[in-house]
């Protein structure tokens, strides 16, 4: 009996220690608590930047995590390691900066990544800042849309994002893009969009874009992964939860986005 009690106590202590370590590393809790953020100061070296925003109701996940934090920081850390393995980019591979749209520091970085924009909220100051960022040459990657009704959640979807985009770029047109666009050939040759995996969304993904002056012959200023979550494959690539071939395709897409954003 005593041995059994000691064994049970040991298991409980291990579980408590693991929980404490998880909370220390991620600082997740209930009520929309956010992870600890440790930005690296700008030094000219490429740094992945994730956009932080106030999350709308319905956009909080397990442990109270806000929607913008999905996959942070593992997804981008893994992508940066791939970039450094196949190129001479020399990016920060362990450090991921998290910035709000109205943070003046954002203007120092050429690419900004924003996720789960069905729950993205935007104030006037942030809208003006993102508009200026794009007009000065910034490139925006939008990822991870969930359809209305996903797992019974009647919030999110396309409309909140479309409304915010119109505040950032009034009159902006969102168009479907295909493999003829240079973004799919900026590093890897991507000649079909049928290979890109679905982590948990049903149906086919759509790749959409916003162009400078609404002119598809000009610079692509925003790439939108609709009805898919490409970053989930970056996040899960070390866990063996998804096929290697699918993960490779997701990495190819991420690499191409970064290469395009840095060269256009």
MARGUZA-325566 format. One record per residue: residue in one letter; x, y, z of N, C-alpha, C in turn. Coordinates in Angstrom, 1 decimal, m for minus. Each point is the difference from the previous one (the first is absolute). Layout:
(A, (X, Y, Z), (X, Y, Z), (X, Y, Z))
...
//
This chain:
(X, (0.8, m1.2, 0.0), (m0.8, 1.2, 0.0), (0.9, 1.3, 0.0))
(X, (1.0, 0.0, 0.9), (0.9, 1.1, 0.1), (0.7, 0.2, m1.3))
(X, (0.5, m1.1, m0.6), (0.7, 0.1, m1.3), (m0.9, 0.6, m1.1))
(X, (m1.3, m0.4, 0.0), (m0.9, 0.5, m1.0), (m0.3, 1.4, 0.2))
(X, (m0.1, 0.5, 1.3), (m0.2, 1.4, 0.2), (1.1, 0.8, m0.4))
(X, (1.2, m0.5, 0.3), (1.3, 0.7, m0.4), (0.0, 0.1, m1.5))
(X, (m0.3, m1.1, m0.7), (0.0, 0.0, m1.5), (m1.0, 1.0, m0.5))
(X, (m1.2, 0.1, 0.5), (m1.0, 0.9, m0.4), (0.4, 1.4, 0.2))
(X, (0.7, 0.3, 1.2), (0.4, 1.3, 0.3), (1.1, 0.4, m1.0))
(X, (0.9, m0.9, m0.3), (1.1, 0.3, m1.0), (m0.6, 0.4, m1.3))
(X, (m1.0, m0.8, m0.5), (m0.6, 0.4, m1.3), (m0.7, 1.4, 0.1))
(X, (m0.6, 0.3, 1.1), (m0.7, 1.3, 0.2), (1.1, 1.1, 0.0))
(X, (1.1, m0.2, 0.6), (1.1, 1.0, 0.0), (0.5, 0.2, m1.4))
(X, (0.2, m1.1, m0.7), (0.5, 0.1, m1.4), (m1.0, 0.8, m0.8))
(X, (m1.3, m0.3, 0.1), (m1.0, 0.7, m0.7), (0.0, 1.5, 0.3))
(X, (0.1, 0.3, 1.3), (0.0, 1.4, 0.4), (1.2, 0.7, m0.5))
(X, (1.2, m0.7, 0.0), (1.2, 0.7, m0.5), (m0.1, 0.3, m1.5))
(X, (m0.6, m1.0, m0.7), (m0.2, 0.2, m1.4), (m0.9, 1.2, m0.3))
(X, (m1.1, 0.0, 0.8), (m0.9, 1.1, m0.2), (0.6, 1.4, 0.3))
(X, (0.8, 0.0, 1.1), (0.7, 1.2, 0.4), (1.0, 0.4, m1.1))
(X, (0.7, m0.9, m0.6), (1.0, 0.3, m1.1), (m0.8, 0.5, m1.2))
(X, (m1.1, m0.6, m0.3), (m0.8, 0.5, m1.1), (m0.4, 1.4, 0.2))
(X, (m0.5, 0.3, 1.2), (m0.5, 1.4, 0.3), (1.2, 0.9, 0.0))
(X, (1.2, m0.4, 0.5), (1.1, 0.9, m0.1), (0.5, 0.3, m1.4))
(X, (m0.1, m1.1, m0.8), (0.5, 0.2, m1.4), (m1.0, 0.9, m0.8))
(X, (m1.3, m0.3, 0.2), (m1.0, 0.6, m0.9), (m0.9, 1.0, 0.8))
(X, (0.0, 0.0, 1.3), (m0.8, 0.9, 0.8), (m1.4, 0.0, m0.5))
(X, (m0.6, m1.2, m0.3), (m1.4, m0.1, m0.4), (m0.8, m0.2, 1.2))
(X, (m1.2, 0.6, m0.1), (m1.0, m0.2, 1.1), (m1.4, 0.2, m0.6))
(X, (m0.9, 0.1, 0.9), (m1.4, 0.3, m0.4), (m0.2, 1.5, m0.1))
(X, (m1.0, 0.3, m0.8), (m0.4, 1.4, m0.1), (0.9, 0.8, m1.0))
(X, (0.6, m0.7, m1.0), (0.7, 0.8, m1.0), (1.4, 0.4, 0.3))
(X, (0.6, m0.8, 0.9), (1.4, 0.3, 0.3), (0.9, m0.2, m1.2))
(X, (1.1, 0.8, m0.1), (0.9, m0.1, m1.2), (1.3, m0.6, 0.4))
(X, (0.8, m0.5, m1.0), (1.3, m0.6, 0.3), (1.0, 1.1, 0.4))
(X, (1.0, m0.4, 0.7), (1.1, 0.9, 0.2), (0.7, 0.4, m1.3))
(X, (0.3, 1.2, m0.2), (0.6, 0.5, m1.3), (1.4, 0.5, 0.3))
(X, (1.0, m0.4, m0.7), (1.3, 0.4, 0.1), (0.6, 0.4, m1.3))
(X, (m0.3, 1.3, m0.5), (0.5, 0.4, m1.3), (1.5, 0.3, 0.0))
(X, (0.6, m0.3, m1.1), (1.4, 0.3, m0.2), (0.1, 1.4, m0.6))
(X, (0.9, 0.8, 0.5), (0.2, 1.4, m0.6), (0.4, m0.1, m1.4))
(X, (m0.5, 0.9, m0.8), (0.3, 0.1, m1.4), (1.5, 0.1, m0.2))
(X, (0.6, m0.9, m0.8), (1.5, 0.1, m0.3), (0.3, m0.2, m1.5))
(X, (m1.0, 0.1, m0.9), (0.2, m0.2, m1.4), (m0.2, m1.4, m0.5))
(X, (0.0, m1.0, 1.0), (m0.1, m1.4, m0.4), (m1.5, m0.3, m0.1))
(X, (m0.3, m0.8, m1.0), (m1.4, m0.3, m0.2), (m0.7, m0.6, 1.2))
(X, (m1.1, 0.5, 0.4), (m0.8, m0.5, 1.1), (m1.4, m0.1, m0.4))
(X, (m0.6, m1.2, 0.3), (m1.4, m0.2, m0.3), (m0.8, 0.8, 1.0))
(X, (m1.1, 0.7, m0.5), (m0.8, 0.8, 0.8), (m1.4, m0.5, m0.1))
(X, (m0.6, m0.3, 1.2), (m1.4, m0.4, 0.1), (m0.8, 1.2, 0.6))
(X, (m1.2, 0.3, m0.6), (m0.8, 1.1, 0.4), (m0.9, m0.4, 1.2))
(X, (0.0, 0.8, 1.0), (m0.8, m0.2, 1.2), (m1.2, 1.0, m0.1))
(X, (m1.2, m0.5, 0.3), (m1.2, 0.8, 0.0), (m0.9, m0.4, 1.1))
(X, (m1.0, 0.9, 0.4), (m1.0, m0.4, 0.9), (m1.0, m0.9, m0.6))
(X, (m0.2, m1.1, 0.6), (m0.8, m1.1, m0.5), (m1.5, 0.2, 0.2))
(X, (m0.8, m0.2, m1.0), (m1.4, 0.2, 0.1), (m0.6, m1.2, 0.7))
(X, (m1.2, 0.1, 0.6), (m0.7, m1.1, 0.7), (m0.1, m1.2, m0.9))
(X, (0.2, m1.2, 0.5), (m0.1, m1.2, m0.7), (1.4, m0.4, m0.6))
(X, (1.0, 0.8, 0.2), (1.3, m0.3, m0.6), (1.0, m0.5, 1.1))
(X, (m0.4, m0.5, 1.1), (0.9, m0.5, 1.0), (0.0, m1.5, 0.1))
(X, (1.2, m0.6, 0.0), (0.1, m1.5, 0.0), (0.4, m0.5, 1.3))
(X, (0.4, m1.3, 0.0), (0.3, m0.7, 1.2), (1.0, 0.8, 0.9))
(X, (m0.3, 0.1, 1.3), (0.8, 0.7, 0.9), (m0.2, 1.5, m0.1))
(X, (m1.0, 0.5, m0.7), (m0.3, 1.4, m0.2), (1.0, 0.7, m1.0))
(X, (0.6, m0.8, m0.8), (0.9, 0.6, m1.0), (m0.7, 0.8, m1.0))
(X, (0.4, 1.3, m0.3), (m0.6, 0.8, m1.0), (0.3, m0.5, m1.4))
(X, (m0.8, 0.3, m0.9), (0.2, m0.6, m1.4), (1.3, 0.4, m0.6))
(X, (0.5, 1.2, 0.2), (1.3, 0.4, m0.7), (1.2, m0.9, 0.4))
(X, (m0.1, m0.7, 1.1), (1.1, m0.7, 0.5), (0.1, m1.5, m0.5))
(X, (m0.9, m0.4, m0.8), (m0.1, m1.4, m0.5), (1.3, m0.4, m0.7))
(X, (0.7, m1.0, 0.6), (1.2, m0.5, m0.5), (1.3, 0.7, 0.4))
(X, (m0.1, 1.1, 0.7), (1.1, 0.8, 0.4), (0.7, m0.7, 1.2))
(X, (1.4, 0.0, 0.0), (0.9, 0.5, m1.1), (0.6, m1.2, m0.9))
(X, (m0.6, m1.2, 0.3), (0.6, m1.2, m0.6), (m0.1, 0.1, m1.5))
(X, (m1.1, 0.4, m0.6), (m0.2, 0.0, m1.4), (1.0, 0.8, m0.7))
(X, (0.2, 1.3, 0.4), (1.0, 0.9, m0.7), (1.4, m0.4, 0.3))
(X, (0.3, m0.5, 1.2), (1.3, m0.5, 0.3), (0.4, m1.1, m1.0))
(X, (m0.9, m1.0, m0.2), (0.3, m1.1, m0.9), (0.2, 0.5, m1.4))
(X, (m0.8, 1.0, m0.5), (0.1, 0.6, m1.3), (1.3, 0.7, m0.2))
(X, (0.5, 0.7, 1.1), (1.2, 0.7, m0.1), (1.2, m1.0, m0.1))
(X, (m0.1, m1.1, 0.7), (1.1, m1.0, m0.1), (0.1, m0.6, m1.4))
(X, (m1.2, m0.2, m0.6), (0.0, m0.4, m1.4), (0.6, 1.0, m0.9))
(X, (m0.3, 1.3, 0.2), (0.5, 1.0, m0.9), (1.5, 0.1, 0.2))
(X, (0.5, m0.2, 1.2), (1.5, 0.1, 0.2), (0.7, m1.2, m0.6))
(X, (m0.7, m1.2, m0.1), (0.6, m1.2, m0.5), (0.1, 0.1, m1.5))
(X, (m0.9, 0.6, m0.7), (m0.1, 0.0, m1.5), (0.5, 1.3, m0.6))
(X, (0.3, 1.0, 0.8), (0.4, 1.3, m0.6), (1.1, 0.6, 0.9))
(X, (0.5, 1.2, m0.4), (0.9, 0.8, 0.7), (m0.6, 1.1, 0.8))
(X, (m1.3, m0.1, 0.2), (m0.8, 1.1, 0.7), (0.6, 0.3, 1.3))
(X, (0.4, m1.0, 0.8), (0.6, 0.3, 1.3), (m1.0, 0.7, 1.0))
(X, (m1.2, m0.5, 0.0), (m1.0, 0.6, 0.8), (0.1, m0.4, 1.4))
(X, (m0.5, 0.8, 0.9), (m0.2, m0.5, 1.4), (m0.9, m1.2, 0.0))
(X, (0.5, m1.1, 0.5), (m0.8, m1.2, m0.1), (m0.8, m0.3, 1.3))
(X, (0.5, 0.5, 1.1), (m0.7, m0.3, 1.3), (m0.8, 1.2, 0.5))
(X, (0.3, 1.1, m0.4), (m0.7, 1.2, 0.4), (m1.1, 0.4, m1.0))
(X, (m1.2, 0.2, 0.6), (m1.2, 0.4, m0.8), (m0.5, 1.3, 0.6))
(X, (m0.1, 1.1, m0.8), (m0.5, 1.2, 0.6), (m1.5, 0.1, m0.2))
(X, (m0.6, 0.5, 1.1), (m1.5, 0.2, 0.0), (m0.2, 1.5, 0.1))
(X, (m0.7, 0.6, m0.9), (m0.2, 1.4, 0.0), (m1.5, 0.3, m0.4))
(X, (m0.5, 1.1, 0.6), (m1.3, 0.5, m0.4), (0.2, 0.8, m1.2))
(X, (m1.1, 0.2, m0.8), (0.1, 0.7, m1.2), (0.4, 1.5, 0.1))
(X, (m0.3, 0.6, 1.2), (0.3, 1.4, 0.2), (1.4, 0.2, 0.7))
(X, (0.7, m1.1, 0.1), (1.4, 0.1, 0.6), (0.9, 0.5, m1.0))
(X, (0.7, 1.2, 0.2), (0.9, 0.5, m1.0), (1.1, m1.0, m0.4))
(X, (0.3, m0.9, 0.8), (1.0, m1.0, m0.3), (m0.3, m0.9, m1.2))
(X, (m1.3, m0.1, m0.3), (m0.5, m0.8, m1.1), (0.6, 0.4, m1.3))
(X, (0.2, 1.3, m0.2), (0.6, 0.6, m1.2), (1.4, m0.5, m0.3))
(X, (0.7, m0.6, 0.9), (1.3, m0.5, m0.2), (0.1, m1.4, m0.7))
(X, (m1.2, m0.6, m0.1), (0.0, m1.4, m0.4), (m0.8, m0.1, m1.3))
(X, (0.5, m0.7, m1.0), (m0.7, 0.0, m1.3), (m1.2, m0.9, m0.1))
(X, (m0.2, m0.9, 0.9), (m1.1, m1.0, m0.1), (m0.7, m0.1, 1.4))
(X, (m1.3, 0.0, m0.1), (m0.8, m0.1, 1.2), (m1.0, m1.2, m0.2))
(X, (m0.1, m0.8, 1.0), (m0.9, m1.2, 0.0), (m1.1, 0.2, 1.0))
(X, (m1.3, m0.3, m0.5), (m1.1, 0.1, 0.9), (m0.9, m1.2, m0.2))
(X, (m0.5, m0.5, 1.1), (m0.7, m1.3, m0.1), (m1.4, 0.1, 0.6))
(X, (m0.9, m0.9, m0.4), (m1.4, m0.1, 0.5), (m0.7, 1.4, 0.0))
(X, (0.0, 0.6, m1.2), (m0.5, 1.3, m0.1), (m1.6, 0.1, 0.0))
(X, (m0.6, m1.1, 0.2), (m1.4, 0.0, 0.2), (m0.4, 0.6, 1.4))
(X, (1.0, 0.1, 0.9), (m0.2, 0.6, 1.3), (1.0, 1.2, 0.2))
(X, (0.5, 0.6, m1.1), (0.8, 1.1, 0.0), (m0.8, 1.3, 0.2))
(X, (0.4, 0.7, 1.1), (m0.7, 1.3, 0.2), (1.0, 1.1, m0.3))
(X, (m0.5, 1.2, m0.4), (0.9, 1.0, m0.6), (m0.6, 1.4, 0.5))
(X, (0.9, 0.8, 0.5), (m0.4, 1.4, 0.3), (0.5, 0.9, m1.1))
(X, (m0.4, 1.3, 0.0), (0.4, 0.9, m1.1), (1.5, 0.2, 0.0))
(X, (0.6, 0.0, 1.1), (1.5, 0.3, 0.0), (0.7, m1.2, m0.6))
(X, (m0.4, m1.2, 0.3), (0.6, m1.2, m0.6), (m0.3, m0.1, m1.5))
(X, (m1.2, 0.4, m0.4), (m0.3, m0.1, m1.5), (0.9, 1.0, m0.7))
(X, (0.2, 1.2, 0.5), (0.8, 1.0, m0.7), (1.5, m0.5, 0.0))
(X, (0.4, m0.7, 1.1), (1.4, m0.4, 0.0), (0.2, m1.2, m1.0))
(X, (m0.9, m0.9, m0.1), (0.1, m1.1, m1.0), (0.0, 0.6, m1.4))
(X, (m0.9, 0.9, m0.2), (0.0, 0.7, m1.4), (1.3, 0.6, m0.3))
(X, (0.6, 0.7, 0.9), (1.3, 0.6, m0.2), (1.1, m1.1, m0.2))
(X, (m0.1, m1.0, 0.7), (1.0, m1.1, m0.1), (0.0, m0.6, m1.4))
(X, (m1.2, m0.3, m0.5), (m0.1, m0.6, m1.3), (0.4, 1.0, m1.1))
(X, (m0.4, 1.3, 0.1), (0.4, 1.0, m0.9), (1.5, 0.2, m0.1))
(X, (0.7, m0.2, 1.1), (1.4, 0.1, 0.0), (0.8, m1.2, m0.4))
(X, (m0.8, m1.1, m0.4), (0.7, m1.2, m0.5), (m0.2, m1.2, 0.8))
(X, (m0.7, 0.0, 1.1), (m0.2, m1.1, 0.8), (m0.8, m1.1, m0.6))
(X, (0.3, m1.2, 0.3), (m0.8, m1.2, m0.6), (m0.7, m0.7, 1.1))
(X, (m1.2, m0.3, m0.1), (m0.8, m0.6, 1.0), (m0.5, m1.4, m0.3))
(X, (0.3, m1.0, 0.8), (m0.5, m1.4, m0.1), (m1.1, m0.2, 0.9))
(X, (m1.2, m0.4, m0.5), (m1.2, m0.3, 0.7), (m0.2, m1.5, 0.0))
(X, (m0.2, m0.6, 1.1), (m0.1, m1.5, 0.1), (m1.1, m0.4, 0.9))
(X, (m0.5, m1.2, m0.2), (m0.9, m0.7, 0.9), (m1.3, 0.6, 0.1))
(X, (m0.9, m0.3, m1.0), (m1.4, 0.4, 0.1), (m0.8, m1.2, 0.4))
(X, (m1.0, 0.2, 0.9), (m0.9, m1.1, 0.3), (m1.4, 0.5, m0.4))
(X, (m0.7, m0.9, m0.6), (m1.4, 0.3, m0.5), (m0.9, 0.3, 1.2))
(X, (m1.1, 0.8, m0.2), (m1.0, 0.2, 1.0), (m0.6, m1.4, 0.3))
(X, (m0.2, m0.3, 1.2), (m0.6, m1.3, 0.4), (1.1, m1.1, 0.3))
(X, (1.3, 0.4, m0.2), (1.0, m1.0, 0.3), (m0.1, m0.5, 1.4))
(X, (m0.2, m1.3, 0.2), (m0.1, m0.6, 1.4), (m1.1, 0.8, 0.8))
(X, (m1.0, 0.4, m0.7), (m1.1, 0.6, 0.7), (0.2, 1.5, 0.4))
(X, (1.1, 0.6, m0.5), (0.3, 1.4, 0.3), (m0.6, 0.8, m1.1))
(X, (m0.9, 0.9, 0.4), (m0.7, 0.8, m1.0), (0.6, 1.4, m0.1))
(X, (1.2, 0.2, 0.4), (0.8, 1.2, m0.1), (1.1, m0.2, m1.0))
(X, (0.7, 1.0, m0.3), (1.2, m0.1, m0.9), (m0.5, 0.1, m1.5))
(X, (0.7, m0.8, m0.9), (m0.3, 0.0, m1.4), (0.6, 1.2, m0.8))
(X, (m0.5, 0.2, m1.2), (0.6, 0.9, m0.9), (m0.4, 1.4, 0.3))
(X, (m1.2, 0.3, 0.3), (m0.6, 1.3, 0.1), (0.8, 1.0, 0.9))
(X, (0.3, m0.4, 1.2), (0.8, 0.9, 0.9), (1.3, 0.4, m0.6))
(X, (0.7, m0.9, m0.7), (1.2, 0.3, m0.7), (m0.2, 1.0, m1.1))
(X, (m1.0, m0.2, m0.8), (m0.4, 0.8, m1.2), (m0.3, 1.4, 0.5))
(X, (m0.7, 0.2, 1.1), (m0.3, 1.3, 0.5), (1.2, 0.7, 0.5))
(X, (0.9, m0.7, 0.7), (1.3, 0.6, 0.4), (0.9, 0.4, m1.1))
(X, (0.0, m0.9, m1.0), (0.9, 0.4, m1.2), (m0.5, 1.2, m0.7))
(X, (m1.3, 0.2, m0.1), (m0.6, 1.2, m0.6), (0.3, 1.3, 0.8))
(X, (0.2, m0.2, 1.3), (0.4, 1.2, 0.8), (1.5, 0.3, m0.2))
(X, (0.8, m1.1, m0.2), (1.4, 0.2, m0.3), (0.3, 0.6, m1.4))
(X, (m0.7, m0.6, m1.0), (0.2, 0.4, m1.4), (m1.4, 0.1, m0.6))
(X, (m0.6, 1.2, 0.2), (m1.4, 0.2, m0.5), (m0.1, m0.4, m1.5))
(X, (m1.0, m0.8, m0.3), (m0.1, m0.4, m1.4), (0.9, m1.1, m0.5))
(X, (0.8, m0.6, 0.9), (0.9, m1.0, m0.4), (m0.8, m1.2, m0.6))
(X, (0.5, m0.6, m1.0), (m0.6, m1.1, m0.6), (0.8, m1.3, 0.3))
(X, (m0.7, m1.0, 0.4), (0.7, m1.3, 0.3), (m0.3, m0.9, m1.2))
(X, (1.1, m0.5, m0.6), (m0.2, m0.9, m1.2), (0.7, m1.3, 0.3))
(X, (m0.6, m1.0, m0.6), (0.6, m1.4, 0.0), (1.2, 0.1, m0.9))
(X, (1.1, m0.7, 0.5), (1.2, 0.0, m0.8), (0.4, m1.5, m0.3))
(X, (0.6, m0.2, m1.1), (0.3, m1.4, m0.4), (1.5, m0.1, m0.2))
(X, (0.5, m1.2, m0.5), (1.4, m0.3, 0.0), (0.8, 0.9, m1.0))
(X, (m0.7, 0.8, m0.8), (0.7, 0.9, m1.0), (0.7, 1.1, 0.8))
(X, (m0.4, 0.3, 1.2), (0.5, 1.2, 0.7), (1.4, m0.3, 0.5))
(X, (0.9, 1.0, m0.1), (1.4, m0.2, 0.4), (0.2, m0.4, 1.5))
(X, (m1.0, 0.2, 0.9), (0.2, m0.4, 1.4), (0.2, m1.5, 0.1))
(X, (m0.5, m0.8, m1.0), (0.1, m1.4, 0.0), (1.3, m0.5, m0.7))
(X, (0.8, 0.9, m0.4), (1.3, m0.3, m0.7), (1.1, 0.8, 0.5))
(X, (m0.1, 0.6, 1.2), (1.0, 0.8, 0.5), (1.2, m0.7, 0.6))
(X, (m0.2, m1.3, 0.3), (1.2, m0.9, 0.4), (m0.3, m1.4, m0.5))
(X, (m1.0, m0.6, 0.5), (m0.4, m1.3, m0.5), (m1.0, 0.2, m1.2))
(X, (0.0, m1.0, m0.9), (m1.0, 0.1, m1.1), (m1.2, m0.8, 0.5))
(X, (m1.1, 0.8, 0.2), (m1.2, m0.6, 0.5), (m1.0, 0.1, m1.2))
(X, (m0.3, m1.1, m0.6), (m0.8, 0.0, m1.3), (m1.4, m0.5, 0.2))
(X, (m0.3, m0.4, 1.2), (m1.4, m0.4, 0.3), (m0.3, 0.4, 1.4))
(X, (m1.3, 0.4, 0.2), (m0.4, 0.3, 1.4), (m0.9, m1.1, 0.6))
(X, (0.1, m1.2, m0.7), (m0.8, m1.1, 0.6), (0.8, m0.7, 1.0))
(X, (1.3, 0.2, 0.2), (0.8, m0.7, 0.9), (m0.1, 0.5, 1.5))
(X, (m0.5, 1.2, 0.1), (0.0, 0.6, 1.3), (m1.0, m0.6, 1.0))
(X, (0.5, m0.4, 1.1), (m0.9, m0.8, 0.9), (m1.0, 0.8, 0.8))
(X, (m1.0, m0.7, 0.5), (m0.9, 0.5, 0.9), (0.2, m0.6, 1.4))
(X, (0.3, 0.8, 1.0), (0.3, m0.6, 1.3), (m1.3, m0.5, 0.6))
(X, (m1.1, 0.9, 0.0), (m1.3, m0.4, 0.6), (m1.2, 0.6, m0.7))
(X, (0.3, 0.8, m1.0), (m1.2, 0.6, m0.8), (m0.4, m0.9, m1.1))
(X, (m1.3, 0.0, m0.3), (m0.5, m0.8, m1.1), (0.0, 0.8, m1.3))
(X, (0.0, m0.6, m1.1), (0.0, 0.7, m1.3), (1.4, 0.4, m0.4))
(X, (0.1, 0.7, m1.2), (1.2, 0.4, m0.5), (0.5, 1.4, 0.5))
(X, (1.3, 0.2, 0.1), (0.4, 1.3, 0.4), (0.0, 0.9, m1.2))
(X, (m0.1, 1.3, 0.3), (0.1, 1.0, m1.1), (1.2, 1.0, 0.4))
(X, (0.7, 0.4, m1.0), (1.1, 0.9, 0.2), (m0.4, 1.3, m0.7))
(X, (m0.1, 1.1, 0.8), (m0.6, 1.2, m0.4), (1.1, 1.1, 0.2))
(X, (m0.2, 1.1, m0.7), (1.0, 1.1, 0.2), (m0.6, 1.4, m0.2))
(X, (0.7, 0.9, 0.6), (m0.3, 1.5, m0.2), (1.2, 0.6, m0.6))
(X, (m0.3, 0.8, m1.1), (1.1, 0.6, m0.8), (0.0, 1.5, 0.2))
(X, (1.2, 0.5, m0.2), (0.2, 1.5, 0.0), (m0.9, 0.6, m1.1))
(X, (m0.8, 1.0, 0.5), (m0.9, 0.7, m0.9), (m1.0, m0.9, m0.7))
(X, (m0.3, m1.1, 0.6), (m0.9, m1.0, m0.5), (0.3, m0.5, m1.4))
(X, (1.3, 0.1, m0.3), (0.5, m0.4, m1.3), (0.8, m1.3, 0.1))
(X, (m0.5, m1.1, m0.5), (0.7, m1.3, 0.1), (1.4, 0.0, m0.7))
(X, (0.3, 1.0, m0.8), (1.3, 0.0, m0.7), (1.0, 0.7, 1.0))
(X, (m0.4, 0.6, 1.1), (0.9, 0.6, 0.9), (0.3, m0.9, 1.2))
(X, (0.6, 0.6, 1.0), (0.5, m0.8, 1.1), (m1.2, m0.6, 0.8))
(X, (0.2, m1.3, 0.3), (m0.9, m0.6, 1.0), (0.3, 0.4, 1.4))
(X, (m0.9, 0.7, 0.7), (0.3, 0.6, 1.3), (m0.5, m0.9, 1.1))
(X, (m0.9, m0.9, m0.3), (m0.6, m0.9, 1.0), (m0.3, m1.4, m0.6))
(X, (0.5, m1.1, 0.6), (m0.4, m1.3, m0.4), (m0.9, m0.6, 1.0))
(X, (m1.1, m0.6, m0.4), (m1.0, m0.5, 0.9), (m0.2, m1.5, m0.2))
(X, (0.2, m0.8, 1.1), (m0.2, m1.4, m0.1), (m1.4, m0.2, 0.6))
(X, (m1.0, m0.3, m0.9), (m1.4, m0.1, 0.4), (m0.4, m1.4, 0.1))
(X, (m0.8, m0.3, 1.1), (m0.4, m1.4, 0.2), (1.1, m1.0, 0.2))
(X, (1.1, 0.5, 0.6), (1.1, m0.9, 0.3), (0.8, 0.6, 1.1))
(X, (1.0, m0.8, 0.5), (0.9, 0.4, 1.0), (1.3, m0.6, m0.3))
(X, (0.8, 0.7, m0.8), (1.3, m0.4, m0.5), (1.0, m0.1, 1.2))
(X, (m0.1, 0.9, 1.0), (0.9, 0.0, 1.1), (m0.1, m1.1, 0.9))
(X, (m1.1, m0.7, 0.0), (m0.2, m1.2, 0.9), (1.0, m1.1, m0.4))
(X, (0.3, m0.1, m1.3), (1.0, m0.9, m0.4), (1.4, 0.3, 0.4))
(X, (0.3, 1.3, 0.0), (1.3, 0.5, 0.6), (0.1, m0.4, 1.4))
(X, (m1.1, 0.3, 0.8), (0.0, m0.3, 1.4), (0.1, m1.4, 0.3))
(X, (m0.7, m0.9, m0.7), (0.0, m1.4, 0.3), (1.1, m0.8, m0.7))
(X, (0.8, 0.6, m0.8), (1.0, m0.8, m0.8), (0.9, m0.8, 0.9))
(X, (0.3, 0.3, 1.2), (0.8, m0.8, 0.8), (m0.7, m1.0, 0.9))
(X, (m1.3, m0.1, m0.2), (m0.8, m0.9, 0.9), (m0.5, m1.3, m0.7))
(X, (0.2, m0.1, m1.3), (m0.4, m1.2, m0.7), (m1.5, m0.1, m0.1))
(X, (m0.8, 1.0, 0.1), (m1.4, m0.1, m0.1), (m0.6, 0.1, m1.4))
(X, (0.8, 0.5, m0.9), (m0.4, 0.1, m1.4), (1.0, m0.5, m1.0))
(X, (m0.4, m0.4, m1.2), (0.9, m0.6, m0.9), (1.1, 0.9, m0.4))
(X, (1.2, m0.5, m0.2), (1.2, 0.8, m0.3), (m0.2, 0.7, m1.3))
(X, (m0.6, m0.6, m1.0), (m0.2, 0.6, m1.3), (m0.9, 1.3, 0.1))
(X, (m1.1, m0.1, 0.8), (m0.8, 1.2, 0.2), (0.7, 1.1, 0.7))
(X, (0.8, m0.4, 1.0), (0.8, 1.0, 0.8), (1.0, 0.7, m1.0))
(X, (0.6, m0.8, m0.8), (1.0, 0.6, m1.0), (m0.7, 1.1, m0.8))
(X, (m1.2, m0.3, m0.5), (m0.7, 0.9, m0.9), (m0.3, 1.3, 0.8))
(X, (m0.4, m0.1, 1.2), (m0.3, 1.1, 0.9), (1.2, 0.9, 0.2))
(X, (1.2, m0.7, 0.2), (1.2, 0.8, 0.1), (0.4, 0.7, m1.3))
(X, (m0.2, m0.6, m1.1), (0.3, 0.6, m1.3), (m0.8, 1.3, m0.1))
(X, (m1.3, m0.1, 0.3), (m0.8, 1.2, m0.1), (0.5, 1.1, 0.9))
(X, (0.3, m0.3, 1.3), (0.5, 1.0, 0.9), (1.3, 0.6, m0.5))
(X, (0.9, m0.8, m0.5), (1.3, 0.5, m0.5), (m0.3, 1.0, m1.2))
(X, (m0.8, m0.4, m0.9), (m0.4, 0.9, m1.1), (m0.6, 1.3, 0.4))
(X, (m0.8, 0.0, 1.0), (m0.6, 1.2, 0.5), (1.1, 0.9, 0.5))
(X, (0.9, m0.5, 0.8), (1.0, 0.8, 0.6), (1.0, 0.6, m1.1))
(X, (0.3, m0.9, m1.0), (0.9, 0.5, m1.1), (m0.7, 1.1, m0.8))
(X, (m1.3, m0.2, m0.3), (m0.7, 1.0, m0.7), (m0.1, 1.3, 0.7))
(X, (m0.3, m0.1, 1.3), (m0.1, 1.2, 0.8), (1.2, 0.8, 0.1))
(X, (1.2, m0.7, 0.0), (1.3, 0.7, 0.2), (0.5, 0.6, m1.4))
(X, (m0.6, m0.5, m1.1), (0.6, 0.4, m1.3), (m1.0, 0.9, m0.8))
(X, (m1.2, 0.3, 0.5), (m0.9, 0.8, m0.7), (m0.6, 1.1, 0.9))
//
